[in-house]
């Protein structure tokens, strides 16, 4: 625990960017001994995000014990930090009255995150325990589509009419006891509660009290519709360096506000999702059970098995060639492997560029041409290297030429597949990160084996 002396030197724990192993051991020991005092003392100075990480490291039964032992002293800030699987375990262990109290203290977006996956009966019990204003606000947000701006936004915001002065606005904020915990801008609205502009708090604090909001507000602001996908919101925040932005309902009236922390969390989730899907592992978390993980991985492993069978069928067409030139069996995997790696490199760049909207109709062909040239250059380099090595190894220059040419062909095809397949999938509305890897691997394997063995049949026999 940190010293109360303001001049004291921070401990190693305080400098760490994650919960320390010693803290984890103390917490696990406290759970084993059912020692509430030790548990609370162990997490007293730990950041809520790190406590959430700690809970994610524990098995489900220990999470439940943690919640029950902490009781009403459970740091409620951790609930919005938990990944979905762990969140559900923790929320299930909370009694309804305490959960309703927690939900009532949270911003709307965090409250929605806790409630959205609950069964309808319990969700209704928790909502019924809330004050009517909170209940209506949360229920309205829950009615919006999953992964939309309406789900992301918080309804707690500060709005003022354009004719107000800076002095009136400051006095209003000082008088209110329900200001959002964190906000960065004041939204200027017309009599119909439609946004007219925004004013940064820094501008408010630097202006004279008699100045009107109409003269200070920024009319060139970005807003979002409640139905807009959350990935579009996150992209706009990152692209245009937004700090906060108003969200409009179906009639164009102000419904809520999205802040930078929520947008960046979505951006991080989208990037992680793309990475996981490129690996064919879906949306699994470290907290998932064996059956949940197996269920998510099995379908893509089955697809990979099917593509491997296709490649095997291609090889089987040249079994007589392989029998006569045994070296082909040793060398053909090199062609397919190099093509697969080259395709994965291009695919990774393409999927990321599509996610960040860097590939457009304007530059698509230029990028495709560039990737083709890269594939040809890399194919020539490695084709020459492996062709010469094969010649020296087997003493057969023809075999070296076949391997080199096949590698050039497959590297070019890999580059084309790596860029065209994700672009094509996006054009038809499919997730390019979800299925691209399987298709690219299939193309490079089939083309690699066919080019190498086919050339060998023509040139060497």
MIGU-963611 format. One record per residue (C-alpha): residue number from 1; x, y, z; residue in three letters. Coordinates in nm, 3 decimals, padded with zeros to 5 digits. Example, Ala and Ser with C-alpha at 12.3 -4.5 7.8 and 13.67 -1.06 7.14 Angstrom:
2
<1,<01.230,-00.450,00.780>,'ALA'>
<2,<01.367,-00.106,00.714>,'SER'>
This chain:
461
<1,<00.000,00.000,00.000>,'UNK'>
<2,<00.129,00.347,-00.086>,'UNK'>
<3,<00.272,00.566,00.187>,'UNK'>
<4,<00.067,00.870,00.296>,'UNK'>
<5,<00.382,01.083,00.282>,'UNK'>
<6,<00.345,01.310,-00.025>,'UNK'>
<7,<00.721,01.307,-00.075>,'UNK'>
<8,<00.750,00.930,-00.071>,'UNK'>
<9,<00.892,00.748,-00.370>,'UNK'>
<10,<00.636,00.542,-00.564>,'UNK'>
<11,<00.662,00.168,-00.520>,'UNK'>
<12,<00.712,-00.075,-00.803>,'UNK'>
<13,<00.341,-00.158,-00.787>,'UNK'>
<14,<00.249,00.205,-00.843>,'UNK'>
<15,<00.473,00.227,-01.147>,'UNK'>
<16,<00.339,-00.089,-01.308>,'UNK'>
<17,<00.086,-00.058,-01.588>,'UNK'>
<18,<-00.096,-00.370,-01.473>,'UNK'>
<19,<-00.190,-00.539,-01.149>,'UNK'>
<20,<00.119,-00.686,-00.984>,'UNK'>
<21,<00.169,-01.060,-00.924>,'UNK'>
<22,<00.191,-00.989,-00.549>,'UNK'>
<23,<-00.153,-00.830,-00.556>,'UNK'>
<24,<-00.294,-01.127,-00.743>,'UNK'>
<25,<-00.144,-01.365,-00.487>,'UNK'>
<26,<-00.286,-01.160,-00.198>,'UNK'>
<27,<-00.630,-01.157,-00.355>,'UNK'>
<28,<-00.627,-01.531,-00.426>,'UNK'>
<29,<-00.510,-01.596,-00.068>,'UNK'>
<30,<-00.785,-01.374,00.071>,'UNK'>
<31,<-01.044,-01.560,-00.135>,'UNK'>
<32,<-00.911,-01.894,-00.010>,'UNK'>
<33,<-00.927,-01.774,00.351>,'UNK'>
<34,<-01.255,-01.584,00.302>,'UNK'>
<35,<-01.075,-01.285,00.453>,'UNK'>
<36,<-01.275,-00.977,00.351>,'UNK'>
<37,<-01.042,-00.728,00.518>,'UNK'>
<38,<-00.736,-00.855,00.333>,'UNK'>
<39,<-00.926,-00.861,00.004>,'UNK'>
<40,<-01.039,-00.500,00.036>,'UNK'>
<41,<-00.695,-00.386,00.151>,'UNK'>
<42,<-00.532,-00.563,-00.145>,'UNK'>
<43,<-00.739,-00.374,-00.402>,'UNK'>
<44,<-00.770,-00.044,-00.219>,'UNK'>
<45,<-00.510,00.139,-00.428>,'UNK'>
<46,<-00.553,-00.059,-00.749>,'UNK'>
<47,<-00.704,00.115,-01.052>,'UNK'>
<48,<-01.052,-00.016,-01.149>,'UNK'>
<49,<-00.925,-00.121,-01.492>,'UNK'>
<50,<-00.654,-00.331,-01.326>,'UNK'>
<51,<-00.906,-00.487,-01.086>,'UNK'>
<52,<-01.110,-00.579,-01.393>,'UNK'>
<53,<-00.800,-00.744,-01.543>,'UNK'>
<54,<-00.747,-00.929,-01.218>,'UNK'>
<55,<-01.103,-01.065,-01.225>,'UNK'>
<56,<-01.048,-01.177,-01.583>,'UNK'>
<57,<-00.749,-01.382,-01.466>,'UNK'>
<58,<-00.954,-01.566,-01.204>,'UNK'>
<59,<-01.164,-01.877,-01.274>,'UNK'>
<60,<-01.545,-01.828,-01.265>,'UNK'>
<61,<-01.587,-01.969,-00.914>,'UNK'>
<62,<-01.326,-01.727,-00.775>,'UNK'>
<63,<-01.494,-01.434,-00.948>,'UNK'>
<64,<-01.818,-01.518,-00.772>,'UNK'>
<65,<-01.633,-01.551,-00.439>,'UNK'>
<66,<-01.464,-01.213,-00.502>,'UNK'>
<67,<-01.799,-01.040,-00.559>,'UNK'>
<68,<-01.966,-01.203,-00.260>,'UNK'>
<69,<-01.671,-01.133,-00.027>,'UNK'>
<70,<-01.639,-00.768,-00.133>,'UNK'>
<71,<-02.012,-00.715,-00.085>,'UNK'>
<72,<-02.126,-00.352,-00.092>,'UNK'>
<73,<-01.761,-00.240,-00.102>,'UNK'>
<74,<-01.713,-00.384,-00.450>,'UNK'>
<75,<-01.561,-00.103,-00.663>,'UNK'>
<76,<-01.846,-00.044,-00.905>,'UNK'>
<77,<-01.621,00.134,-01.156>,'UNK'>
<78,<-01.477,-00.203,-01.253>,'UNK'>
<79,<-01.804,-00.327,-01.404>,'UNK'>
<80,<-01.778,-00.112,-01.715>,'UNK'>
<81,<-01.416,-00.227,-01.764>,'UNK'>
<82,<-01.488,-00.600,-01.779>,'UNK'>
<83,<-01.494,-00.798,-02.102>,'UNK'>
<84,<-01.834,-00.943,-02.186>,'UNK'>
<85,<-01.787,-01.299,-02.061>,'UNK'>
<86,<-01.645,-01.191,-01.724>,'UNK'>
<87,<-01.900,-00.910,-01.695>,'UNK'>
<88,<-02.183,-01.163,-01.720>,'UNK'>
<89,<-02.028,-01.380,-01.445>,'UNK'>
<90,<-01.985,-01.081,-01.213>,'UNK'>
<91,<-02.329,-00.933,-01.280>,'UNK'>
<92,<-02.489,-01.272,-01.218>,'UNK'>
<93,<-02.328,-01.280,-00.871>,'UNK'>
<94,<-02.471,-00.937,-00.773>,'UNK'>
<95,<-02.811,-00.912,-00.604>,'UNK'>
<96,<-03.076,-00.707,-00.784>,'UNK'>
<97,<-03.092,-00.422,-00.532>,'UNK'>
<98,<-02.717,-00.361,-00.538>,'UNK'>
<99,<-02.710,-00.394,-00.915>,'UNK'>
<100,<-02.992,-00.138,-00.949>,'UNK'>
<101,<-02.798,00.099,-00.723>,'UNK'>
<102,<-02.485,00.053,-00.936>,'UNK'>
<103,<-02.673,00.103,-01.262>,'UNK'>
<104,<-02.832,00.421,-01.129>,'UNK'>
<105,<-02.490,00.569,-01.056>,'UNK'>
<106,<-02.341,00.490,-01.397>,'UNK'>
<107,<-02.351,00.695,-01.715>,'UNK'>
<108,<-02.613,00.569,-01.959>,'UNK'>
<109,<-02.365,00.401,-02.193>,'UNK'>
<110,<-02.204,00.204,-01.908>,'UNK'>
<111,<-02.545,00.110,-01.766>,'UNK'>
<112,<-02.654,-00.019,-02.107>,'UNK'>
<113,<-02.333,-00.225,-02.131>,'UNK'>
<114,<-02.418,-00.400,-01.803>,'UNK'>
<115,<-02.781,-00.467,-01.886>,'UNK'>
<116,<-02.782,-00.546,-02.257>,'UNK'>
<117,<-02.711,-00.920,-02.235>,'UNK'>
<118,<-02.918,-00.996,-01.924>,'UNK'>
<119,<-03.224,-01.218,-01.955>,'UNK'>
<120,<-03.543,-01.015,-01.993>,'UNK'>
<121,<-03.686,-01.103,-01.652>,'UNK'>
<122,<-03.385,-00.985,-01.454>,'UNK'>
<123,<-03.335,-00.682,-01.676>,'UNK'>
<124,<-03.694,-00.578,-01.602>,'UNK'>
<125,<-03.643,-00.624,-01.227>,'UNK'>
<126,<-03.335,-00.402,-01.229>,'UNK'>
<127,<-03.500,-00.137,-01.446>,'UNK'>
<128,<-03.811,-00.131,-01.226>,'UNK'>
<129,<-03.592,-00.053,-00.925>,'UNK'>
<130,<-03.453,00.262,-01.091>,'UNK'>
<131,<-03.600,00.613,-01.076>,'UNK'>
<132,<-03.833,00.664,-01.369>,'UNK'>
<133,<-03.608,00.915,-01.545>,'UNK'>
<134,<-03.310,00.678,-01.538>,'UNK'>
<135,<-03.529,00.386,-01.639>,'UNK'>
<136,<-03.671,00.563,-01.943>,'UNK'>
<137,<-03.328,00.684,-02.057>,'UNK'>
<138,<-03.166,00.342,-02.027>,'UNK'>
<139,<-03.459,00.161,-02.185>,'UNK'>
<140,<-03.455,00.398,-02.481>,'UNK'>
<141,<-03.086,00.329,-02.537>,'UNK'>
<142,<-03.147,-00.045,-02.512>,'UNK'>
<143,<-03.407,-00.014,-02.789>,'UNK'>
<144,<-03.143,00.099,-03.039>,'UNK'>
<145,<-02.964,-00.166,-03.253>,'UNK'>
<146,<-02.663,-00.349,-03.113>,'UNK'>
<147,<-02.327,-00.191,-03.197>,'UNK'>
<148,<-02.488,00.139,-03.295>,'UNK'>
<149,<-02.423,00.500,-03.194>,'UNK'>
<150,<-02.743,00.487,-02.988>,'UNK'>
<151,<-02.594,00.210,-02.775>,'UNK'>
<152,<-02.259,00.388,-02.744>,'UNK'>
<153,<-02.388,00.729,-02.643>,'UNK'>
<154,<-02.448,00.860,-02.295>,'UNK'>
<155,<-02.753,01.074,-02.230>,'UNK'>
<156,<-02.580,01.280,-01.962>,'UNK'>
<157,<-02.467,01.598,-02.136>,'UNK'>
<158,<-02.464,01.977,-02.107>,'UNK'>
<159,<-02.673,02.178,-02.353>,'UNK'>
<160,<-02.766,02.547,-02.360>,'UNK'>
<161,<-02.954,02.786,-02.592>,'UNK'>
<162,<-02.761,03.014,-02.827>,'UNK'>
<163,<-02.882,03.337,-02.665>,'UNK'>
<164,<-02.736,03.250,-02.324>,'UNK'>
<165,<-02.424,03.429,-02.208>,'UNK'>
<166,<-02.106,03.266,-02.085>,'UNK'>
<167,<-02.195,03.384,-01.734>,'UNK'>
<168,<-02.538,03.220,-01.743>,'UNK'>
<169,<-02.386,02.898,-01.873>,'UNK'>
<170,<-02.120,02.884,-01.601>,'UNK'>
<171,<-02.377,02.963,-01.332>,'UNK'>
<172,<-02.603,02.689,-01.466>,'UNK'>
<173,<-02.324,02.432,-01.452>,'UNK'>
<174,<-02.228,02.535,-01.100>,'UNK'>
<175,<-02.588,02.506,-00.983>,'UNK'>
<176,<-02.652,02.162,-01.132>,'UNK'>
<177,<-02.577,01.854,-00.927>,'UNK'>
<178,<-02.623,01.609,-01.216>,'UNK'>
<179,<-02.343,01.713,-01.450>,'UNK'>
<180,<-02.175,01.431,-01.640>,'UNK'>
<181,<-01.866,01.299,-01.468>,'UNK'>
<182,<-01.655,01.380,-01.775>,'UNK'>
<183,<-01.751,01.618,-02.054>,'UNK'>
<184,<-01.552,01.836,-02.290>,'UNK'>
<185,<-01.799,02.047,-02.484>,'UNK'>
<186,<-02.126,02.230,-02.440>,'UNK'>
<187,<-02.381,02.164,-02.711>,'UNK'>
<188,<-02.572,02.472,-02.826>,'UNK'>
<189,<-02.934,02.387,-02.916>,'UNK'>
<190,<-03.230,02.565,-03.073>,'UNK'>
<191,<-03.579,02.576,-02.912>,'UNK'>
<192,<-03.657,02.234,-03.066>,'UNK'>
<193,<-03.350,02.086,-02.894>,'UNK'>
<194,<-03.167,02.043,-03.225>,'UNK'>
<195,<-02.791,02.106,-03.216>,'UNK'>
<196,<-02.670,02.433,-03.366>,'UNK'>
<197,<-02.303,02.404,-03.271>,'UNK'>
<198,<-02.058,02.311,-02.997>,'UNK'>
<199,<-01.830,02.506,-02.766>,'UNK'>
<200,<-01.519,02.363,-02.602>,'UNK'>
<201,<-01.503,02.413,-02.226>,'UNK'>
<202,<-01.166,02.583,-02.272>,'UNK'>
<203,<-01.332,02.850,-02.487>,'UNK'>
<204,<-01.607,02.900,-02.228>,'UNK'>
<205,<-01.354,02.946,-01.949>,'UNK'>
<206,<-01.150,03.192,-02.156>,'UNK'>
<207,<-01.442,03.414,-02.262>,'UNK'>
<208,<-01.593,03.713,-02.082>,'UNK'>
<209,<-01.917,03.655,-01.892>,'UNK'>
<210,<-02.131,03.882,-02.117>,'UNK'>
<211,<-02.030,03.701,-02.438>,'UNK'>
<212,<-02.314,03.499,-02.593>,'UNK'>
<213,<-02.284,03.136,-02.694>,'UNK'>
<214,<-02.404,03.223,-03.044>,'UNK'>
<215,<-02.085,03.417,-03.104>,'UNK'>
<216,<-01.857,03.150,-02.958>,'UNK'>
<217,<-01.997,02.824,-03.090>,'UNK'>
<218,<-01.836,02.618,-03.363>,'UNK'>
<219,<-02.095,02.559,-03.634>,'UNK'>
<220,<-01.870,02.318,-03.823>,'UNK'>
<221,<-01.921,02.016,-03.597>,'UNK'>
<222,<-01.979,01.646,-03.662>,'UNK'>
<223,<-02.279,01.456,-03.537>,'UNK'>
<224,<-02.407,01.100,-03.568>,'UNK'>
<225,<-02.744,00.934,-03.611>,'UNK'>
<226,<-02.852,00.687,-03.344>,'UNK'>
<227,<-02.863,00.405,-03.600>,'UNK'>
<228,<-02.510,00.456,-03.735>,'UNK'>
<229,<-02.275,00.158,-03.686>,'UNK'>
<230,<-02.027,00.203,-03.404>,'UNK'>
<231,<-01.731,00.132,-03.632>,'UNK'>
<232,<-01.824,00.438,-03.840>,'UNK'>
<233,<-01.832,00.647,-03.524>,'UNK'>
<234,<-01.492,00.519,-03.412>,'UNK'>
<235,<-01.345,00.584,-03.756>,'UNK'>
<236,<-01.472,00.944,-03.755>,'UNK'>
<237,<-01.332,01.012,-03.408>,'UNK'>
<238,<-00.993,00.882,-03.514>,'UNK'>
<239,<-00.995,01.042,-03.859>,'UNK'>
<240,<-01.112,01.388,-03.753>,'UNK'>
<241,<-00.955,01.399,-03.404>,'UNK'>
<242,<-01.288,01.443,-03.228>,'UNK'>
<243,<-01.315,01.470,-02.851>,'UNK'>
<244,<-01.691,01.441,-02.829>,'UNK'>
<245,<-01.984,01.455,-03.069>,'UNK'>
<246,<-02.363,01.487,-03.040>,'UNK'>
<247,<-02.594,01.203,-03.141>,'UNK'>
<248,<-02.925,01.281,-03.308>,'UNK'>
<249,<-03.248,01.082,-03.294>,'UNK'>
<250,<-03.476,01.004,-03.587>,'UNK'>
<251,<-03.621,01.357,-03.581>,'UNK'>
<252,<-03.282,01.531,-03.570>,'UNK'>
<253,<-03.311,01.625,-03.202>,'UNK'>
<254,<-03.026,01.583,-02.957>,'UNK'>
<255,<-03.040,01.234,-02.807>,'UNK'>
<256,<-02.700,01.201,-02.639>,'UNK'>
<257,<-02.328,01.245,-02.677>,'UNK'>
<258,<-02.034,01.016,-02.753>,'UNK'>
<259,<-01.697,01.087,-02.595>,'UNK'>
<260,<-01.345,00.999,-02.702>,'UNK'>
<261,<-01.296,00.721,-02.446>,'UNK'>
<262,<-01.592,00.520,-02.575>,'UNK'>
<263,<-01.494,00.576,-02.939>,'UNK'>
<264,<-01.138,00.460,-02.880>,'UNK'>
<265,<-01.262,00.154,-02.695>,'UNK'>
<266,<-01.470,00.061,-03.000>,'UNK'>
<267,<-01.173,00.126,-03.229>,'UNK'>
<268,<-00.961,-00.106,-03.016>,'UNK'>
<269,<-01.234,-00.371,-03.019>,'UNK'>
<270,<-01.269,-00.349,-03.397>,'UNK'>
<271,<-00.894,-00.386,-03.447>,'UNK'>
<272,<-00.883,-00.681,-03.209>,'UNK'>
<273,<-01.180,-00.839,-03.385>,'UNK'>
<274,<-01.010,-00.811,-03.725>,'UNK'>
<275,<-00.693,-00.966,-03.584>,'UNK'>
<276,<-00.882,-01.254,-03.426>,'UNK'>
<277,<-01.088,-01.322,-03.737>,'UNK'>
<278,<-00.780,-01.322,-03.957>,'UNK'>
<279,<-00.662,-01.609,-03.739>,'UNK'>
<280,<-00.998,-01.785,-03.768>,'UNK'>
<281,<-01.068,-01.772,-03.395>,'UNK'>
<282,<-01.383,-01.559,-03.391>,'UNK'>
<283,<-01.466,-01.337,-03.093>,'UNK'>
<284,<-01.336,-01.560,-02.817>,'UNK'>
<285,<-01.195,-01.426,-02.490>,'UNK'>
<286,<-00.941,-01.573,-02.252>,'UNK'>
<287,<-01.222,-01.620,-02.002>,'UNK'>
<288,<-01.421,-01.849,-02.236>,'UNK'>
<289,<-01.465,-02.216,-02.148>,'UNK'>
<290,<-01.318,-02.506,-02.345>,'UNK'>
<291,<-01.654,-02.585,-02.506>,'UNK'>
<292,<-01.712,-02.221,-02.608>,'UNK'>
<293,<-01.367,-02.191,-02.766>,'UNK'>
<294,<-01.395,-02.527,-02.942>,'UNK'>
<295,<-01.737,-02.431,-03.080>,'UNK'>
<296,<-01.596,-02.111,-03.231>,'UNK'>
<297,<-01.283,-02.270,-03.377>,'UNK'>
<298,<-01.429,-02.591,-03.517>,'UNK'>
<299,<-01.615,-02.439,-03.815>,'UNK'>
<300,<-01.305,-02.265,-03.948>,'UNK'>
<301,<-01.088,-02.569,-03.889>,'UNK'>
<302,<-01.345,-02.767,-04.088>,'UNK'>
<303,<-01.321,-02.514,-04.372>,'UNK'>
<304,<-00.942,-02.538,-04.359>,'UNK'>
<305,<-00.971,-02.916,-04.376>,'UNK'>
<306,<-01.184,-02.883,-04.688>,'UNK'>
<307,<-00.930,-02.654,-04.853>,'UNK'>
<308,<-00.650,-02.894,-04.760>,'UNK'>
<309,<-00.842,-03.174,-04.930>,'UNK'>
<310,<-00.872,-02.960,-05.244>,'UNK'>
<311,<-00.495,-02.909,-05.243>,'UNK'>
<312,<-00.446,-03.284,-05.194>,'UNK'>
<313,<-00.669,-03.356,-05.493>,'UNK'>
<314,<-00.446,-03.132,-05.705>,'UNK'>
<315,<-00.137,-03.320,-05.584>,'UNK'>
<316,<-00.305,-03.652,-05.661>,'UNK'>
<317,<-00.338,-03.551,-06.027>,'UNK'>
<318,<00.041,-03.554,-06.051>,'UNK'>
<319,<00.116,-03.867,-05.849>,'UNK'>
<320,<00.290,-04.032,-06.143>,'UNK'>
<321,<00.517,-03.730,-06.185>,'UNK'>
<322,<00.607,-03.737,-05.817>,'UNK'>
<323,<00.681,-04.110,-05.833>,'UNK'>
<324,<00.929,-04.052,-06.115>,'UNK'>
<325,<01.091,-03.743,-05.960>,'UNK'>
<326,<01.086,-03.789,-05.583>,'UNK'>
<327,<01.254,-03.451,-05.529>,'UNK'>
<328,<00.925,-03.287,-05.624>,'UNK'>
<329,<00.767,-03.414,-05.302>,'UNK'>
<330,<01.041,-03.242,-05.103>,'UNK'>
<331,<01.030,-02.913,-05.292>,'UNK'>
<332,<00.662,-02.855,-05.363>,'UNK'>
<333,<00.582,-02.754,-05.006>,'UNK'>
<334,<00.833,-02.469,-05.037>,'UNK'>
<335,<00.635,-02.313,-05.320>,'UNK'>
<336,<00.302,-02.337,-05.139>,'UNK'>
<337,<00.449,-02.216,-04.808>,'UNK'>
<338,<00.616,-01.910,-04.961>,'UNK'>
<339,<00.295,-01.824,-05.147>,'UNK'>
<340,<00.090,-01.862,-04.830>,'UNK'>
<341,<00.318,-01.631,-04.633>,'UNK'>
<342,<00.324,-01.372,-04.911>,'UNK'>
<343,<-00.055,-01.384,-04.937>,'UNK'>
<344,<-00.092,-01.339,-04.561>,'UNK'>
<345,<00.133,-01.032,-04.569>,'UNK'>
<346,<-00.073,-00.867,-04.842>,'UNK'>
<347,<-00.399,-00.976,-04.680>,'UNK'>
<348,<-00.306,-00.823,-04.344>,'UNK'>
<349,<-00.226,-00.488,-04.504>,'UNK'>
<350,<-00.542,-00.497,-04.717>,'UNK'>
<351,<-00.780,-00.582,-04.431>,'UNK'>
<352,<-00.634,-00.308,-04.215>,'UNK'>
<353,<-00.654,-00.055,-04.499>,'UNK'>
<354,<-01.017,-00.146,-04.561>,'UNK'>
<355,<-01.098,-00.107,-04.192>,'UNK'>
<356,<-00.944,00.241,-04.188>,'UNK'>
<357,<-01.105,00.325,-04.526>,'UNK'>
<358,<-00.765,00.392,-04.681>,'UNK'>
<359,<-00.853,00.182,-04.987>,'UNK'>
<360,<-01.106,00.362,-05.206>,'UNK'>
<361,<-01.231,00.336,-05.564>,'UNK'>
<362,<-00.981,00.610,-05.651>,'UNK'>
<363,<-00.666,00.432,-05.537>,'UNK'>
<364,<-00.771,00.064,-05.547>,'UNK'>
<365,<-00.612,-00.019,-05.883>,'UNK'>
<366,<-00.292,00.163,-05.793>,'UNK'>
<367,<-00.263,-00.042,-05.474>,'UNK'>
<368,<-00.345,-00.365,-05.661>,'UNK'>
<369,<-00.075,-00.286,-05.918>,'UNK'>
<370,<00.174,-00.208,-05.644>,'UNK'>
<371,<00.108,-00.537,-05.467>,'UNK'>
<372,<00.146,-00.727,-05.796>,'UNK'>
<373,<00.485,-00.566,-05.857>,'UNK'>
<374,<00.591,-00.648,-05.502>,'UNK'>
<375,<00.484,-01.008,-05.557>,'UNK'>
<376,<00.682,-01.029,-05.882>,'UNK'>
<377,<00.996,-00.875,-05.728>,'UNK'>
<378,<00.984,-01.104,-05.423>,'UNK'>
<379,<00.908,-01.400,-05.649>,'UNK'>
<380,<01.210,-01.329,-05.870>,'UNK'>
<381,<01.442,-01.285,-05.570>,'UNK'>
<382,<01.338,-01.606,-05.395>,'UNK'>
<383,<01.283,-01.792,-05.722>,'UNK'>
<384,<01.645,-01.728,-05.826>,'UNK'>
<385,<01.777,-01.816,-05.479>,'UNK'>
<386,<01.582,-02.143,-05.455>,'UNK'>
<387,<01.635,-02.228,-05.823>,'UNK'>
<388,<02.013,-02.207,-05.784>,'UNK'>
<389,<02.001,-02.392,-05.450>,'UNK'>
<390,<01.792,-02.671,-05.607>,'UNK'>
<391,<02.029,-02.696,-05.903>,'UNK'>
<392,<02.327,-02.731,-05.669>,'UNK'>
<393,<02.141,-02.966,-05.437>,'UNK'>
<394,<02.007,-03.210,-05.698>,'UNK'>
<395,<02.242,-03.132,-05.986>,'UNK'>
<396,<01.947,-03.075,-06.219>,'UNK'>
<397,<01.922,-02.723,-06.371>,'UNK'>
<398,<01.580,-02.802,-06.517>,'UNK'>
<399,<01.441,-02.875,-06.170>,'UNK'>
<400,<01.585,-02.546,-06.046>,'UNK'>
<401,<01.417,-02.355,-06.331>,'UNK'>
<402,<01.082,-02.522,-06.262>,'UNK'>
<403,<01.099,-02.436,-05.894>,'UNK'>
<404,<01.203,-02.077,-05.962>,'UNK'>
<405,<00.929,-02.012,-06.220>,'UNK'>
<406,<00.663,-02.178,-06.001>,'UNK'>
<407,<00.766,-01.959,-05.709>,'UNK'>
<408,<00.740,-01.641,-05.919>,'UNK'>
<409,<00.393,-01.744,-06.041>,'UNK'>
<410,<00.269,-01.830,-05.693>,'UNK'>
<411,<00.407,-01.513,-05.531>,'UNK'>
<412,<00.228,-01.305,-05.794>,'UNK'>
<413,<-00.096,-01.497,-05.744>,'UNK'>
<414,<-00.058,-01.466,-05.367>,'UNK'>
<415,<-00.030,-01.088,-05.395>,'UNK'>
<416,<-00.336,-01.072,-05.620>,'UNK'>
<417,<-00.539,-01.300,-05.392>,'UNK'>
<418,<-00.429,-01.113,-05.080>,'UNK'>
<419,<-00.559,-00.781,-05.214>,'UNK'>
<420,<-00.851,-00.881,-05.441>,'UNK'>
<421,<-01.024,-01.129,-05.210>,'UNK'>
<422,<-01.078,-00.887,-04.915>,'UNK'>
<423,<-01.182,-00.608,-05.154>,'UNK'>
<424,<-01.427,-00.842,-05.324>,'UNK'>
<425,<-01.571,-00.964,-04.994>,'UNK'>
<426,<-01.627,-00.608,-04.877>,'UNK'>
<427,<-01.800,-00.523,-05.205>,'UNK'>
<428,<-02.057,-00.797,-05.147>,'UNK'>
<429,<-02.109,-00.694,-04.784>,'UNK'>
<430,<-01.908,-00.972,-04.616>,'UNK'>
<431,<-01.650,-00.913,-04.346>,'UNK'>
<432,<-01.311,-00.924,-04.525>,'UNK'>
<433,<-01.134,-01.028,-04.205>,'UNK'>
<434,<-01.362,-01.324,-04.146>,'UNK'>
<435,<-01.317,-01.536,-04.457>,'UNK'>
<436,<-01.025,-01.390,-04.649>,'UNK'>
<437,<-00.753,-01.599,-04.486>,'UNK'>
<438,<-00.919,-01.928,-04.581>,'UNK'>
<439,<-00.967,-01.824,-04.944>,'UNK'>
<440,<-00.616,-01.684,-04.979>,'UNK'>
<441,<-00.462,-02.000,-04.834>,'UNK'>
<442,<-00.667,-02.214,-05.072>,'UNK'>
<443,<-00.562,-02.011,-05.375>,'UNK'>
<444,<-00.191,-02.012,-05.290>,'UNK'>
<445,<-00.189,-02.385,-05.211>,'UNK'>
<446,<-00.379,-02.486,-05.523>,'UNK'>
<447,<-00.189,-02.255,-05.757>,'UNK'>
<448,<00.146,-02.338,-05.597>,'UNK'>
<449,<00.106,-02.713,-05.629>,'UNK'>
<450,<-00.050,-02.692,-05.976>,'UNK'>
<451,<00.216,-02.454,-06.112>,'UNK'>
<452,<00.510,-02.651,-05.972>,'UNK'>
<453,<00.389,-03.000,-06.053>,'UNK'>
<454,<00.239,-02.896,-06.387>,'UNK'>
<455,<00.563,-02.730,-06.499>,'UNK'>
<456,<00.757,-03.032,-06.381>,'UNK'>
<457,<00.536,-03.263,-06.589>,'UNK'>
<458,<00.591,-03.045,-06.898>,'UNK'>
<459,<00.961,-02.964,-06.861>,'UNK'>
<460,<01.112,-03.264,-06.685>,'UNK'>
<461,<00.924,-03.560,-06.832>,'UNK'>
